[in-house]
Amino acid sequence: MELKFDEKGLIPAIVQDHYTKEVLTLAYMNAETLALTIAEGRTVFWSRSRQEIWRKGETSGNVQKVVSITADCDGDALVVEVVKNGPACHTGAESCFFNEVYVSDEVKQFSWEGLYRLIEGRKAQPKEGSYTTYLFEKGKDKILKKVGEECTEVLIGAAKNDKDETVYEIADLAYHILVLMVEMGISLEDIIAEEAKRHVIDKKIKQERMQ
């Protein structure tokens, strides 16, 4: 279809993770960078601030490999599905969209992705009085200490066969592990990919590799 570029020759491009469908960023393309994106198989944008072509990941290494490009019904906006190699945001966050503006209490649902993004946001933009921000300010040693403490609490609860206490402590441990992941730049996708690799390995081979 014929695309409609604005008066500056630009069209907005919404970049979306191919696997998780998470919106990663909003950037702009012109006819030239769109053609380059298709030719090179990676996202290439037009920087409005620098007024120049911008290949995502050219300096950071966080390249986005293009899976598909879809235009909306009016032809004046694009959705670009990508497989990303590293964070999409210049802050180091996996997605540029981590600042919560409004969430309805009636429909708000918990997700690990949502919690991970919230923790990322506290690291990228510290918030006074936030426990998560406090952990990042104290650094990796403090985070590791909390992970160790929460592991111990899980063991104590399980040893007592106290289900409610164990659930509570596992939730605490999971949160602190996510904080550690963000601190180390480990994404949920990294863990999923590792689990997927282990799933196809014979159990005996896995045990031998762990020894």
C-alpha positions as CSV (number, residue, x, y, z in Angstrom):
1,M,0.0,0.0,0.0
2,E,1.0,3.6,-0.4
3,L,2.4,5.0,2.8
4,K,1.6,8.6,4.0
5,F,4.7,10.5,5.3
6,D,4.1,13.7,7.2
7,E,5.1,17.2,6.0
8,K,8.6,16.5,7.2
9,G,8.8,13.3,5.3
10,L,8.5,11.1,8.4
11,I,6.3,8.2,9.5
12,P,6.1,7.0,13.1
13,A,7.4,3.4,13.7
14,I,6.2,1.5,16.8
15,V,8.8,-1.1,17.5
16,Q,7.5,-4.3,19.1
17,D,9.2,-7.4,20.5
18,H,8.4,-10.3,18.1
19,Y,8.2,-12.9,20.9
20,T,6.6,-11.1,23.8
21,K,4.7,-8.4,21.8
22,E,5.9,-5.8,24.2
23,V,6.1,-2.3,22.8
24,L,9.8,-1.4,22.9
25,T,10.0,2.1,21.5
26,L,8.6,4.7,19.2
27,A,10.9,6.1,16.5
28,Y,10.5,7.7,13.1
29,M,11.5,6.7,9.6
30,N,11.6,8.5,6.3
31,A,11.5,6.8,2.9
32,E,15.3,6.3,2.8
33,T,15.6,4.7,6.3
34,L,12.5,2.5,5.7
35,A,14.2,1.2,2.5
36,L,17.5,0.7,4.4
37,T,15.6,-1.2,7.2
38,I,14.1,-3.5,4.6
39,A,17.4,-4.0,2.7
40,E,19.5,-4.5,5.8
41,G,17.0,-6.5,7.9
42,R,17.6,-4.3,11.0
43,T,15.9,-1.1,12.3
44,V,17.2,2.1,10.7
45,F,15.6,5.4,11.8
46,W,15.7,9.1,11.2
47,S,17.0,11.0,14.3
48,R,14.8,14.1,14.5
49,S,17.2,15.7,17.1
50,R,20.4,15.0,15.2
51,Q,18.8,15.2,11.7
52,E,20.6,12.2,10.5
53,I,20.2,8.5,9.8
54,W,20.3,6.4,13.0
55,R,21.0,2.6,12.8
56,K,19.8,1.1,16.1
57,G,22.7,-0.6,17.9
58,E,25.4,1.0,15.8
59,T,27.3,2.1,18.8
60,S,25.7,0.1,21.6
61,G,25.5,-3.2,19.9
62,N,21.8,-3.5,20.7
63,V,20.7,-4.3,17.2
64,Q,17.1,-5.0,16.3
65,K,16.6,-7.7,13.6
66,V,13.4,-7.0,11.7
67,V,10.8,-9.8,11.4
68,S,7.9,-7.8,9.8
69,I,6.7,-4.3,9.1
70,T,3.0,-3.6,9.1
71,A,1.2,-0.3,8.2
72,D,-2.1,0.8,9.8
73,C,-5.4,1.2,7.9
74,D,-4.5,4.8,6.9
75,G,-1.0,4.0,6.0
76,D,0.4,6.7,8.2
77,A,2.0,4.6,11.0
78,L,4.1,1.4,11.1
79,V,4.5,-1.5,13.5
80,V,7.9,-3.1,13.3
81,E,8.3,-6.5,14.9
82,V,11.9,-7.3,15.9
83,V,14.1,-9.7,17.6
84,K,16.2,-7.5,19.8
85,N,19.8,-8.1,20.9
86,G,19.9,-6.1,24.1
87,P,17.9,-3.3,25.7
88,A,15.8,-1.1,23.4
89,C,16.1,2.0,25.6
90,H,19.2,4.3,26.0
91,T,18.7,4.1,29.8
92,G,19.5,0.4,29.7
93,A,15.8,-0.6,30.2
94,E,14.5,-3.4,27.9
95,S,11.7,-1.1,26.8
96,C,11.4,2.7,26.6
97,F,8.0,2.4,28.2
98,F,8.5,1.9,31.9
99,N,6.9,5.1,33.5
100,E,3.5,4.1,34.8
101,V,1.0,7.0,34.2
102,Y,-2.2,5.2,35.0
103,V,-3.4,1.7,35.6
104,S,-7.0,0.8,36.5
105,D,-7.3,-1.0,39.8
106,E,-10.3,-2.9,38.4
107,V,-8.4,-4.5,35.6
108,K,-4.8,-4.4,36.8
109,Q,-3.2,-7.8,36.7
110,F,0.1,-9.0,38.0
111,S,2.7,-10.2,35.5
112,W,6.4,-10.9,35.9
113,E,7.0,-8.7,32.8
114,G,5.2,-5.8,34.5
115,L,7.2,-6.2,37.8
116,Y,10.5,-6.5,35.9
117,R,9.7,-3.3,34.0
118,L,8.7,-1.5,37.2
119,I,12.0,-2.5,38.7
120,E,13.9,-1.3,35.6
121,G,12.1,2.0,35.9
122,R,13.3,2.4,39.5
123,K,16.9,1.8,38.3
124,A,16.6,4.1,35.3
125,Q,14.8,6.9,37.2
126,P,15.3,6.6,41.0
127,K,12.4,7.5,43.2
128,E,12.8,8.9,46.7
129,G,11.5,6.5,49.3
130,S,11.4,3.5,47.0
131,Y,12.9,0.3,48.5
132,T,13.9,-0.8,45.0
133,T,15.8,2.4,44.4
134,Y,17.4,2.0,47.8
135,L,18.7,-1.5,46.8
136,F,20.2,-0.1,43.5
137,E,21.8,2.8,45.4
138,K,23.4,0.3,47.8
139,G,24.7,-1.7,45.0
140,K,25.2,-5.3,44.0
141,D,26.7,-6.6,47.3
142,K,23.5,-5.4,49.1
143,I,21.3,-7.1,46.6
144,L,23.2,-10.3,46.8
145,K,22.9,-10.2,50.6
146,K,19.2,-9.8,50.4
147,V,18.9,-12.7,47.9
148,G,20.8,-14.9,50.3
149,E,18.7,-13.9,53.2
150,E,15.5,-14.6,51.3
151,C,16.8,-18.0,50.3
152,T,17.3,-18.8,53.9
153,E,13.8,-17.6,54.8
154,V,12.3,-19.9,52.1
155,L,14.2,-22.9,53.5
156,I,13.0,-22.1,57.0
157,G,9.4,-21.9,56.0
158,A,9.6,-25.1,53.9
159,A,11.3,-26.9,56.7
160,K,8.4,-26.0,59.0
161,N,6.0,-27.3,56.3
162,D,4.3,-23.9,56.6
163,K,2.8,-23.4,53.1
164,D,1.6,-19.8,53.7
165,E,5.0,-18.7,55.1
166,T,6.8,-20.5,52.3
167,V,4.7,-18.8,49.6
168,Y,5.3,-15.4,51.2
169,E,9.1,-15.9,51.3
170,I,9.2,-17.3,47.8
171,A,7.5,-14.1,46.6
172,D,10.1,-12.1,48.4
173,L,12.9,-14.1,46.9
174,A,11.5,-13.8,43.4
175,Y,11.3,-10.0,43.7
176,H,14.9,-9.8,44.9
177,I,16.1,-12.1,42.1
178,L,14.4,-9.8,39.6
179,V,16.3,-6.8,41.2
180,L,19.5,-8.7,40.8
181,M,18.7,-9.5,37.2
182,V,18.0,-5.9,36.4
183,E,21.3,-4.9,38.2
184,M,23.2,-7.4,36.0
185,G,21.4,-6.7,32.8
186,I,19.8,-10.1,32.7
187,S,16.4,-10.1,31.0
188,L,13.4,-12.4,31.4
189,E,14.0,-13.5,27.8
190,D,17.6,-14.6,28.8
191,I,16.1,-16.9,31.5
192,I,13.4,-18.3,29.2
193,A,16.0,-19.0,26.5
194,E,18.2,-20.8,29.0
195,E,15.3,-22.9,30.2
196,A,14.4,-23.7,26.6
197,K,17.9,-25.0,25.9
198,R,17.8,-27.2,29.0
199,H,14.4,-28.6,28.1
200,V,15.8,-30.3,25.0
201,I,19.0,-31.7,26.7
202,D,18.9,-35.2,28.1
203,K,18.7,-35.3,31.9
204,K,21.9,-37.4,32.2
205,I,23.9,-34.9,30.0
206,K,22.6,-32.0,32.1
207,Q,23.7,-33.7,35.3
208,E,27.2,-34.4,33.8
209,R,27.5,-30.8,32.8
210,M,26.6,-29.6,36.3
211,Q,29.3,-31.7,38.0
